[in-house]
């Protein structure tokens, strides 16, 4: 990658001056340089347009204001975000008062060059110019003039929705709660009509214009596309709004012929740590070790349960909606070609007889497991717990969670340097064994690869973690915390199915 020019913190941001013509800066972000910051200063109220394109990996875009001037990003500092999946271009357009602001370009996965394109127009101008997010930097100057006529009256038909949506979007955004309010408006009569359906689709199509978060836009699209003319208001609520936004539709309460009962549970998403920790992962009674091992593989390297390393991927994967519902992200496609980000909303009802354990009332593992069963049921049209709870290959869950391509390696294709380098680069690695148990490793079971290092005696060591949360073998490895420290030779001998790296 080229020399990094942009500042990596707010206090060291690269100053840029906005003009009415488009300007571009080329730089890069990646595993060794996650954040690039740029600062801008506006002398009067102006419309600001920023975009990044030319991506070869996933990078996202934010517009910030350091409200308390402490040179860190606090709650309320993010004005707007654009975080599409994969290598799609990102764009933000906001009207801002005079003041100082920051642009943040940051890596979500992999290393990528990017072109940052930016310009401003006066908010008092009779025309404002914007850049379509789908165009490349080569066509960034092909701008479109937007008249000052009201978008809502031009693009929506139902007058109640026109008035409500205009009011809700007065802050430049349509939030999850805003869309719920609009859905309630659609239910104002006994049945949904064609104008209301077309209005919902128009709002979803204009999601970027209203800074709609990705999960809100995707879930709203499922509601809009699932609605039909004449659908009753109650069916619209239960089958669409409840299903996609409120978590009222749960996985089929069945596992291998056994009837399941859902129980609403108490606790908090992440507990007192306010973040996901690998020590929270303790498998329940179903055989979903490949999925739970994949969750554990996303944490930064550690060699025992005392480190409590974090997983930024898991933290970003789960959205607490503040109403006892949680939205969870998965990626469609296959392990060799991941697809789009898709979302599932779940409530606090857990199939308590089979679910992952809730240590100290921490809910995230059980909630994500339930969301995974729900998502797989929708995509595969079979009872979800039967799909996820009877074993499976290593690679697919990794890509479903990370959104990255996953590669399988047989033992003969693995070397210590490969594992060490992959972990340092933030890759997720899982492994498994077929056949009988060894002294430390269980047969027909998946593990997360947690570290690869050279000890003080110059010996190569590999640390794995059992998603049971306890060692589980015939012999314990240090504390009975699920972490098992092996020589590299023992690792290769033990895990005869090789590794999957994402």
SELUM-788836 format. One record per residue (C-alpha): x, y, z; residue number from 1; chain. Coordinates in steps of 0.25 Angstrom, whole numbers, plus 5000, padded with zeros to 4 digits. Layout:
! SELUM-788836
[[X, Y, Z], NUM, "A"]
...
This chain:
! SELUM-788836
[[5000, 5000, 5000], 1, "A"]
[[5004, 5014, 4998], 2, "A"]
[[5010, 5023, 5009], 3, "A"]
[[4999, 5027, 5018], 4, "A"]
[[4996, 5042, 5017], 5, "A"]
[[4984, 5044, 5026], 6, "A"]
[[4984, 5046, 5041], 7, "A"]
[[4980, 5034, 5049], 8, "A"]
[[4973, 5041, 5060], 9, "A"]
[[4964, 5053, 5061], 10, "A"]
[[4975, 5062, 5067], 11, "A"]
[[4984, 5058, 5055], 12, "A"]
[[4974, 5059, 5044], 13, "A"]
[[4978, 5064, 5031], 14, "A"]
[[4972, 5078, 5028], 15, "A"]
[[4964, 5080, 5015], 16, "A"]
[[4957, 5092, 5009], 17, "A"]
[[4944, 5089, 5002], 18, "A"]
[[4941, 5096, 4989], 19, "A"]
[[4929, 5096, 4980], 20, "A"]
[[4936, 5088, 4970], 21, "A"]
[[4939, 5073, 4973], 22, "A"]
[[4953, 5070, 4979], 23, "A"]
[[4959, 5056, 4981], 24, "A"]
[[4969, 5050, 4991], 25, "A"]
[[4975, 5036, 4989], 26, "A"]
[[4979, 5028, 5001], 27, "A"]
[[4977, 5014, 5008], 28, "A"]
[[4972, 5008, 5021], 29, "A"]
[[4974, 4994, 5026], 30, "A"]
[[4978, 4985, 5037], 31, "A"]
[[4991, 4993, 5041], 32, "A"]
[[4984, 5006, 5038], 33, "A"]
[[4969, 5005, 5042], 34, "A"]
[[4965, 5020, 5042], 35, "A"]
[[4968, 5032, 5033], 36, "A"]
[[4963, 5045, 5038], 37, "A"]
[[4961, 5058, 5031], 38, "A"]
[[4956, 5072, 5036], 39, "A"]
[[4948, 5082, 5030], 40, "A"]
[[4943, 5096, 5034], 41, "A"]
[[4930, 5103, 5029], 42, "A"]
[[4929, 5118, 5030], 43, "A"]
[[4914, 5118, 5027], 44, "A"]
[[4903, 5108, 5026], 45, "A"]
[[4906, 5099, 5014], 46, "A"]
[[4902, 5086, 5008], 47, "A"]
[[4914, 5076, 5008], 48, "A"]
[[4915, 5064, 4999], 49, "A"]
[[4926, 5053, 5002], 50, "A"]
[[4928, 5039, 4996], 51, "A"]
[[4939, 5028, 4995], 52, "A"]
[[4940, 5019, 4984], 53, "A"]
[[4950, 5010, 4976], 54, "A"]
[[4950, 5000, 4988], 55, "A"]
[[4956, 4986, 4987], 56, "A"]
[[4952, 4983, 5002], 57, "A"]
[[4941, 4987, 5011], 58, "A"]
[[4943, 5002, 5016], 59, "A"]
[[4932, 5011, 5022], 60, "A"]
[[4930, 5026, 5023], 61, "A"]
[[4926, 5035, 5035], 62, "A"]
[[4923, 5050, 5037], 63, "A"]
[[4926, 5055, 5051], 64, "A"]
[[4926, 5067, 5060], 65, "A"]
[[4935, 5067, 5072], 66, "A"]
[[4924, 5073, 5081], 67, "A"]
[[4932, 5074, 5094], 68, "A"]
[[4946, 5076, 5087], 69, "A"]
[[4952, 5064, 5094], 70, "A"]
[[4958, 5058, 5081], 71, "A"]
[[4951, 5045, 5083], 72, "A"]
[[4938, 5040, 5077], 73, "A"]
[[4927, 5040, 5087], 74, "A"]
[[4912, 5037, 5087], 75, "A"]
[[4905, 5047, 5078], 76, "A"]
[[4918, 5052, 5071], 77, "A"]
[[4914, 5043, 5058], 78, "A"]
[[4905, 5052, 5049], 79, "A"]
[[4904, 5042, 5038], 80, "A"]
[[4909, 5029, 5034], 81, "A"]
[[4910, 5021, 5021], 82, "A"]
[[4913, 5006, 5023], 83, "A"]
[[4910, 4997, 5011], 84, "A"]
[[4915, 4983, 5010], 85, "A"]
[[4927, 4978, 5002], 86, "A"]
[[4934, 4988, 4992], 87, "A"]
[[4922, 4997, 4989], 88, "A"]
[[4924, 5012, 4989], 89, "A"]
[[4920, 5020, 5001], 90, "A"]
[[4914, 5034, 5001], 91, "A"]
[[4908, 5044, 5010], 92, "A"]
[[4901, 5057, 5007], 93, "A"]
[[4898, 5067, 5019], 94, "A"]
[[4894, 5081, 5021], 95, "A"]
[[4903, 5087, 5032], 96, "A"]
[[4903, 5099, 5040], 97, "A"]
[[4916, 5107, 5041], 98, "A"]
[[4927, 5100, 5049], 99, "A"]
[[4938, 5090, 5050], 100, "A"]
[[4935, 5075, 5045], 101, "A"]
[[4942, 5063, 5042], 102, "A"]
[[4942, 5052, 5032], 103, "A"]
[[4946, 5038, 5036], 104, "A"]
[[4949, 5027, 5026], 105, "A"]
[[4951, 5013, 5033], 106, "A"]
[[4954, 4999, 5029], 107, "A"]
[[4943, 4988, 5032], 108, "A"]
[[4951, 4977, 5026], 109, "A"]
[[4964, 4975, 5018], 110, "A"]
[[4973, 4986, 5012], 111, "A"]
[[4968, 4995, 5002], 112, "A"]
[[4972, 5008, 4994], 113, "A"]
[[4961, 5018, 4993], 114, "A"]
[[4958, 5031, 4986], 115, "A"]
[[4951, 5042, 4995], 116, "A"]
[[4943, 5051, 4987], 117, "A"]
[[4937, 5064, 4993], 118, "A"]
[[4930, 5077, 4990], 119, "A"]
[[4921, 5087, 4996], 120, "A"]
[[4909, 5096, 4992], 121, "A"]
[[4903, 5108, 4999], 122, "A"]
[[4890, 5104, 5006], 123, "A"]
[[4884, 5117, 5000], 124, "A"]
[[4886, 5113, 4986], 125, "A"]
[[4874, 5110, 4977], 126, "A"]
[[4880, 5097, 4973], 127, "A"]
[[4888, 5087, 4980], 128, "A"]
[[4897, 5077, 4974], 129, "A"]
[[4899, 5063, 4978], 130, "A"]
[[4907, 5051, 4974], 131, "A"]
[[4901, 5037, 4972], 132, "A"]
[[4907, 5027, 4981], 133, "A"]
[[4908, 5017, 4970], 134, "A"]
[[4917, 5025, 4961], 135, "A"]
[[4932, 5024, 4961], 136, "A"]
[[4942, 5035, 4963], 137, "A"]
[[4944, 5036, 4948], 138, "A"]
[[4930, 5041, 4947], 139, "A"]
[[4929, 5049, 4960], 140, "A"]
[[4927, 5062, 4952], 141, "A"]
[[4914, 5056, 4945], 142, "A"]
[[4905, 5063, 4956], 143, "A"]
[[4890, 5065, 4955], 144, "A"]
[[4882, 5077, 4958], 145, "A"]
[[4872, 5075, 4969], 146, "A"]
[[4860, 5085, 4969], 147, "A"]
[[4856, 5091, 4982], 148, "A"]
[[4842, 5085, 4981], 149, "A"]
[[4838, 5076, 4992], 150, "A"]
[[4843, 5062, 4990], 151, "A"]
[[4831, 5056, 4998], 152, "A"]
[[4820, 5062, 4990], 153, "A"]
[[4827, 5058, 4977], 154, "A"]
[[4830, 5044, 4981], 155, "A"]
[[4819, 5039, 4991], 156, "A"]
[[4804, 5038, 4988], 157, "A"]
[[4797, 5035, 5002], 158, "A"]
[[4795, 5049, 5008], 159, "A"]
[[4796, 5044, 5022], 160, "A"]
[[4810, 5037, 5019], 161, "A"]
[[4814, 5049, 5012], 162, "A"]
[[4812, 5058, 5024], 163, "A"]
[[4817, 5048, 5034], 164, "A"]
[[4830, 5044, 5026], 165, "A"]
[[4833, 5059, 5024], 166, "A"]
[[4832, 5062, 5038], 167, "A"]
[[4840, 5050, 5043], 168, "A"]
[[4851, 5053, 5033], 169, "A"]
[[4852, 5068, 5037], 170, "A"]
[[4866, 5064, 5044], 171, "A"]
[[4871, 5058, 5031], 172, "A"]
[[4869, 5044, 5035], 173, "A"]
[[4859, 5033, 5036], 174, "A"]
[[4862, 5024, 5048], 175, "A"]
[[4857, 5010, 5052], 176, "A"]
[[4846, 5017, 5061], 177, "A"]
[[4843, 5026, 5049], 178, "A"]
[[4840, 5014, 5040], 179, "A"]
[[4832, 5007, 5051], 180, "A"]
[[4823, 5020, 5052], 181, "A"]
[[4821, 5020, 5037], 182, "A"]
[[4817, 5005, 5037], 183, "A"]
[[4807, 5008, 5048], 184, "A"]
[[4802, 5019, 5039], 185, "A"]
[[4800, 5009, 5028], 186, "A"]
[[4791, 5001, 5037], 187, "A"]
[[4782, 5013, 5039], 188, "A"]
[[4771, 5006, 5031], 189, "A"]
[[4766, 4992, 5031], 190, "A"]
[[4775, 4988, 5019], 191, "A"]
[[4787, 4992, 5012], 192, "A"]
[[4785, 4999, 4998], 193, "A"]
[[4794, 5001, 4986], 194, "A"]
[[4798, 5015, 4989], 195, "A"]
[[4803, 5011, 5003], 196, "A"]
[[4812, 5000, 4997], 197, "A"]
[[4818, 5009, 4986], 198, "A"]
[[4821, 5019, 4997], 199, "A"]
[[4828, 5009, 5005], 200, "A"]
[[4836, 5005, 4994], 201, "A"]
[[4840, 5019, 4990], 202, "A"]
[[4845, 5022, 5004], 203, "A"]
[[4853, 5010, 5004], 204, "A"]
[[4859, 5013, 4990], 205, "A"]
[[4863, 5027, 4996], 206, "A"]
[[4869, 5021, 5008], 207, "A"]
[[4882, 5027, 5006], 208, "A"]
[[4876, 5041, 5004], 209, "A"]
[[4870, 5040, 5018], 210, "A"]
[[4883, 5034, 5024], 211, "A"]
[[4875, 5021, 5027], 212, "A"]
[[4884, 5011, 5034], 213, "A"]
[[4887, 4998, 5026], 214, "A"]
[[4879, 4989, 5036], 215, "A"]
[[4867, 4999, 5036], 216, "A"]
[[4868, 5000, 5021], 217, "A"]
[[4869, 4985, 5018], 218, "A"]
[[4858, 4981, 5028], 219, "A"]
[[4849, 4992, 5023], 220, "A"]
[[4851, 4986, 5009], 221, "A"]
[[4846, 4973, 5014], 222, "A"]
[[4833, 4979, 5020], 223, "A"]
[[4831, 4987, 5007], 224, "A"]
[[4833, 4976, 4997], 225, "A"]
[[4825, 4966, 5006], 226, "A"]
[[4813, 4975, 5006], 227, "A"]
[[4801, 4972, 4996], 228, "A"]
[[4789, 4980, 4992], 229, "A"]
[[4777, 4977, 5001], 230, "A"]
[[4786, 4971, 5012], 231, "A"]
[[4779, 4973, 5026], 232, "A"]
[[4785, 4983, 5036], 233, "A"]
[[4786, 4971, 5046], 234, "A"]
[[4794, 4962, 5036], 235, "A"]
[[4803, 4974, 5032], 236, "A"]
[[4806, 4976, 5047], 237, "A"]
[[4808, 4961, 5050], 238, "A"]
[[4814, 4955, 5038], 239, "A"]
[[4823, 4967, 5033], 240, "A"]
[[4825, 4978, 5044], 241, "A"]
[[4826, 4968, 5055], 242, "A"]
[[4834, 4958, 5048], 243, "A"]
[[4845, 4967, 5043], 244, "A"]
[[4845, 4978, 5053], 245, "A"]
[[4840, 4973, 5066], 246, "A"]
[[4845, 4958, 5067], 247, "A"]
[[4831, 4953, 5069], 248, "A"]
[[4834, 4941, 5059], 249, "A"]
[[4843, 4931, 5065], 250, "A"]
[[4850, 4919, 5060], 251, "A"]
[[4840, 4907, 5059], 252, "A"]
[[4840, 4901, 5073], 253, "A"]
[[4845, 4887, 5069], 254, "A"]
[[4858, 4880, 5070], 255, "A"]
[[4860, 4866, 5065], 256, "A"]
[[4845, 4863, 5068], 257, "A"]
[[4846, 4869, 5082], 258, "A"]
[[4836, 4881, 5084], 259, "A"]
[[4843, 4893, 5090], 260, "A"]
[[4837, 4904, 5099], 261, "A"]
[[4841, 4918, 5098], 262, "A"]
[[4844, 4926, 5111], 263, "A"]
[[4846, 4941, 5112], 264, "A"]
[[4859, 4943, 5120], 265, "A"]
[[4865, 4954, 5128], 266, "A"]
[[4879, 4959, 5127], 267, "A"]
[[4887, 4969, 5118], 268, "A"]
[[4893, 4968, 5105], 269, "A"]
[[4908, 4968, 5108], 270, "A"]
[[4908, 4969, 5124], 271, "A"]
[[4916, 4979, 5132], 272, "A"]
[[4927, 4979, 5121], 273, "A"]
[[4918, 4985, 5111], 274, "A"]
[[4925, 4977, 5100], 275, "A"]
[[4925, 4963, 5095], 276, "A"]
[[4935, 4954, 5102], 277, "A"]
[[4939, 4940, 5098], 278, "A"]
[[4937, 4935, 5112], 279, "A"]
[[4922, 4937, 5109], 280, "A"]
[[4922, 4926, 5099], 281, "A"]
[[4918, 4913, 5106], 282, "A"]
[[4911, 4903, 5096], 283, "A"]
[[4897, 4897, 5100], 284, "A"]
[[4892, 4884, 5097], 285, "A"]
[[4891, 4885, 5082], 286, "A"]
[[4902, 4881, 5073], 287, "A"]
[[4905, 4895, 5067], 288, "A"]
[[4920, 4895, 5071], 289, "A"]
[[4924, 4900, 5057], 290, "A"]
[[4916, 4913, 5058], 291, "A"]
[[4920, 4916, 5073], 292, "A"]
[[4935, 4913, 5069], 293, "A"]
[[4933, 4923, 5058], 294, "A"]
[[4928, 4933, 5067], 295, "A"]
[[4940, 4931, 5077], 296, "A"]
[[4950, 4931, 5065], 297, "A"]
[[4946, 4946, 5062], 298, "A"]
[[4953, 4951, 5076], 299, "A"]
[[4967, 4957, 5076], 300, "A"]
[[4977, 4946, 5080], 301, "A"]
[[4978, 4942, 5094], 302, "A"]
[[4984, 4929, 5101], 303, "A"]
[[4974, 4928, 5113], 304, "A"]
[[4961, 4933, 5119], 305, "A"]
[[4968, 4944, 5127], 306, "A"]
[[4971, 4953, 5115], 307, "A"]
[[4956, 4956, 5111], 308, "A"]
[[4960, 4960, 5097], 309, "A"]
[[4949, 4967, 5089], 310, "A"]
[[4943, 4965, 5076], 311, "A"]
[[4939, 4978, 5068], 312, "A"]
[[4932, 4969, 5058], 313, "A"]
[[4923, 4963, 5069], 314, "A"]
[[4920, 4977, 5075], 315, "A"]
[[4916, 4982, 5061], 316, "A"]
[[4908, 4970, 5058], 317, "A"]
[[4898, 4972, 5069], 318, "A"]
[[4889, 4984, 5070], 319, "A"]
[[4882, 4987, 5083], 320, "A"]
[[4869, 4993, 5079], 321, "A"]
[[4865, 4998, 5093], 322, "A"]
[[4852, 4992, 5093], 323, "A"]
[[4856, 4977, 5097], 324, "A"]
[[4859, 4974, 5083], 325, "A"]
[[4872, 4972, 5076], 326, "A"]
[[4876, 4972, 5061], 327, "A"]
[[4887, 4962, 5057], 328, "A"]
[[4895, 4963, 5044], 329, "A"]
[[4899, 4951, 5035], 330, "A"]
[[4904, 4950, 5021], 331, "A"]
[[4897, 4942, 5010], 332, "A"]
[[4904, 4934, 4999], 333, "A"]
[[4914, 4923, 5001], 334, "A"]
[[4928, 4922, 5008], 335, "A"]
[[4935, 4924, 4995], 336, "A"]
[[4927, 4936, 4990], 337, "A"]
[[4920, 4943, 5002], 338, "A"]
[[4908, 4952, 4998], 339, "A"]
[[4900, 4963, 5004], 340, "A"]
[[4898, 4967, 5019], 341, "A"]
[[4884, 4962, 5023], 342, "A"]
[[4878, 4964, 5037], 343, "A"]
[[4869, 4957, 5047], 344, "A"]
[[4862, 4963, 5059], 345, "A"]
[[4860, 4954, 5071], 346, "A"]
[[4853, 4957, 5085], 347, "A"]
[[4857, 4952, 5098], 348, "A"]
[[4850, 4938, 5097], 349, "A"]
[[4860, 4927, 5097], 350, "A"]
[[4858, 4912, 5095], 351, "A"]
[[4864, 4910, 5109], 352, "A"]
[[4865, 4895, 5109], 353, "A"]
[[4875, 4895, 5097], 354, "A"]
[[4881, 4909, 5096], 355, "A"]
[[4895, 4914, 5099], 356, "A"]
[[4897, 4917, 5113], 357, "A"]
[[4895, 4931, 5119], 358, "A"]
[[4907, 4933, 5128], 359, "A"]
[[4904, 4943, 5139], 360, "A"]
[[4891, 4948, 5131], 361, "A"]
[[4899, 4951, 5118], 362, "A"]
[[4890, 4949, 5106], 363, "A"]
[[4897, 4952, 5093], 364, "A"]
[[4902, 4937, 5090], 365, "A"]
[[4888, 4931, 5092], 366, "A"]
[[4882, 4943, 5084], 367, "A"]
[[4891, 4941, 5073], 368, "A"]
[[4889, 4926, 5073], 369, "A"]
[[4874, 4928, 5072], 370, "A"]
[[4876, 4939, 5061], 371, "A"]
[[4885, 4929, 5053], 372, "A"]
[[4874, 4918, 5054], 373, "A"]
[[4863, 4928, 5050], 374, "A"]
[[4872, 4933, 5038], 375, "A"]
[[4875, 4919, 5033], 376, "A"]
[[4861, 4914, 5034], 377, "A"]
[[4857, 4926, 5025], 378, "A"]
[[4868, 4923, 5015], 379, "A"]
[[4867, 4908, 5015], 380, "A"]
[[4852, 4906, 5018], 381, "A"]
[[4854, 4896, 5029], 382, "A"]
[[4853, 4897, 5044], 383, "A"]
[[4865, 4905, 5048], 384, "A"]
[[4869, 4897, 5060], 385, "A"]
[[4870, 4885, 5052], 386, "A"]
[[4879, 4892, 5042], 387, "A"]
[[4889, 4898, 5052], 388, "A"]
[[4888, 4887, 5063], 389, "A"]
[[4893, 4875, 5056], 390, "A"]
[[4907, 4878, 5052], 391, "A"]
[[4912, 4883, 5039], 392, "A"]
[[4925, 4888, 5031], 393, "A"]
[[4934, 4898, 5037], 394, "A"]
[[4935, 4908, 5026], 395, "A"]
[[4920, 4913, 5024], 396, "A"]
[[4918, 4919, 5038], 397, "A"]
[[4931, 4927, 5037], 398, "A"]
[[4927, 4934, 5024], 399, "A"]
[[4912, 4936, 5030], 400, "A"]
[[4918, 4943, 5041], 401, "A"]
[[4930, 4951, 5035], 402, "A"]
[[4925, 4953, 5021], 403, "A"]
[[4938, 4949, 5016], 404, "A"]
[[4943, 4938, 5007], 405, "A"]
[[4947, 4925, 5015], 406, "A"]
[[4958, 4916, 5010], 407, "A"]
[[4960, 4902, 5015], 408, "A"]
[[4974, 4896, 5017], 409, "A"]
[[4977, 4881, 5020], 410, "A"]
[[4988, 4878, 5030], 411, "A"]
[[4998, 4876, 5019], 412, "A"]
[[4995, 4890, 5014], 413, "A"]
[[4997, 4897, 5028], 414, "A"]
[[5009, 4903, 5034], 415, "A"]
[[5012, 4910, 5047], 416, "A"]
[[5015, 4923, 5040], 417, "A"]
[[5002, 4923, 5032], 418, "A"]
[[4994, 4922, 5046], 419, "A"]
[[5003, 4933, 5052], 420, "A"]
[[5002, 4942, 5041], 421, "A"]
[[4987, 4940, 5039], 422, "A"]
[[4984, 4943, 5054], 423, "A"]
[[4992, 4956, 5054], 424, "A"]
[[4985, 4961, 5042], 425, "A"]
[[4971, 4959, 5049], 426, "A"]
[[4967, 4946, 5042], 427, "A"]
[[4957, 4937, 5048], 428, "A"]
[[4962, 4922, 5049], 429, "A"]
[[4954, 4909, 5053], 430, "A"]
[[4958, 4895, 5053], 431, "A"]
[[4953, 4881, 5056], 432, "A"]
[[4956, 4867, 5058], 433, "A"]
[[4949, 4854, 5053], 434, "A"]
[[4951, 4840, 5060], 435, "A"]
[[4954, 4837, 5074], 436, "A"]
[[4957, 4847, 5085], 437, "A"]
[[4972, 4850, 5088], 438, "A"]
[[4977, 4853, 5102], 439, "A"]
[[4973, 4868, 5100], 440, "A"]
[[4964, 4869, 5088], 441, "A"]
[[4950, 4863, 5086], 442, "A"]
[[4947, 4856, 5073], 443, "A"]
[[4936, 4861, 5064], 444, "A"]
[[4936, 4875, 5070], 445, "A"]
[[4940, 4889, 5065], 446, "A"]
[[4950, 4899, 5072], 447, "A"]
[[4954, 4913, 5071], 448, "A"]
[[4969, 4915, 5068], 449, "A"]
[[4972, 4926, 5078], 450, "A"]
[[4987, 4929, 5077], 451, "A"]
[[5000, 4924, 5070], 452, "A"]
[[5013, 4928, 5077], 453, "A"]
[[5027, 4924, 5080], 454, "A"]
[[5030, 4922, 5094], 455, "A"]
[[5042, 4926, 5103], 456, "A"]
[[5049, 4912, 5099], 457, "A"]
[[5047, 4915, 5084], 458, "A"]
[[5036, 4905, 5083], 459, "A"]
[[5024, 4907, 5073], 460, "A"]
[[5011, 4907, 5081], 461, "A"]
[[4996, 4908, 5076], 462, "A"]
[[4985, 4911, 5086], 463, "A"]
[[4971, 4906, 5083], 464, "A"]
[[4958, 4908, 5090], 465, "A"]
[[4946, 4898, 5092], 466, "A"]
[[4933, 4906, 5090], 467, "A"]
[[4928, 4897, 5102], 468, "A"]
[[4935, 4908, 5111], 469, "A"]
[[4943, 4896, 5118], 470, "A"]
[[4954, 4888, 5113], 471, "A"]
[[4946, 4875, 5111], 472, "A"]
[[4957, 4865, 5108], 473, "A"]
[[4963, 4854, 5116], 474, "A"]
[[4974, 4863, 5122], 475, "A"]
[[4972, 4878, 5125], 476, "A"]
[[4981, 4888, 5119], 477, "A"]
[[4984, 4898, 5131], 478, "A"]
[[4971, 4905, 5136], 479, "A"]
[[4958, 4898, 5132], 480, "A"]
[[4954, 4909, 5123], 481, "A"]
[[4953, 4903, 5109], 482, "A"]
[[4967, 4908, 5105], 483, "A"]
[[4976, 4897, 5101], 484, "A"]
[[4991, 4900, 5099], 485, "A"]
[[4998, 4891, 5089], 486, "A"]
[[5011, 4889, 5083], 487, "A"]
[[5010, 4892, 5068], 488, "A"]
[[5013, 4877, 5065], 489, "A"]
[[5002, 4872, 5074], 490, "A"]
[[4992, 4883, 5068], 491, "A"]
[[4995, 4877, 5054], 492, "A"]
[[4993, 4862, 5059], 493, "A"]
[[4981, 4866, 5067], 494, "A"]
[[4973, 4873, 5056], 495, "A"]
[[4973, 4864, 5045], 496, "A"]
[[4962, 4872, 5037], 497, "A"]
[[4971, 4884, 5036], 498, "A"]
[[4967, 4898, 5038], 499, "A"]
[[4957, 4908, 5031], 500, "A"]
[[4962, 4923, 5030], 501, "A"]
[[4953, 4935, 5028], 502, "A"]
